[in-house]
Amino acid sequence: MGALQLADWRRHVFALYAGVRHLSVHDPAAGHELWRSGRDELFAGHPQSPLLPDDRAGFTGLDIAPYDPDWRFELDVRRPDEPQRMVVDSSTDGKIPFSLVGTVRLPYLGTLDVWRLAAYGGGLFLPVKDGLAGMPGGTYGGGRYLLDTVKGADLGSAGDDDSLVVDFNFAYNPSCAYDPSWSCPLAPPGNTLREPVPVGERMPR
């Protein structure tokens, strides 16, 4: 039954991000509100919620900062000079291979690597670890996810095949931030920013 519940969870996530992309064309803040309320609903009531039972009992909503349009970017993906791969060890899924798609350059912040899951299903993967990682009241110490398209977390392109919407307001915690039995790929050095990113999902207070 767990496999069927996981499939249902992913259907909900794919549908949620489809609604977000539709709304965000004209009103990113409305897309963000849909995303926030949709994630609260899934976390509170779905059998595949990553919340532990004790945490779910008192759950009143994820800690997500208000939408700030200054943290939304439409960026070209710059292809790498040479192929690059990384392999992430996982206690639940074994070794997870990734290949580097390219980098995006963020104004005043630096660059982030964009990865592709080099296994069945493919998918773009864009994690980020910022200056608030691991700080009290800050962000998850291992980093958050901006995109994980194989699981439905996809904000779309910025108009052509070589660009992405990178909106830090949609940065979210991996499941292992809530349940240590999960094993999640964390942000590698090329996905680390020195500056604090005060938007998106924070750690529970």
Summary of the structure (lengths in Angstrom):
residues: 205
radius of gyration: 16.2
end to end distance: 32.6
largest distance: 50.0
contacts: 602
relative contact order: 0.18
helix: 30%
strand: 27%
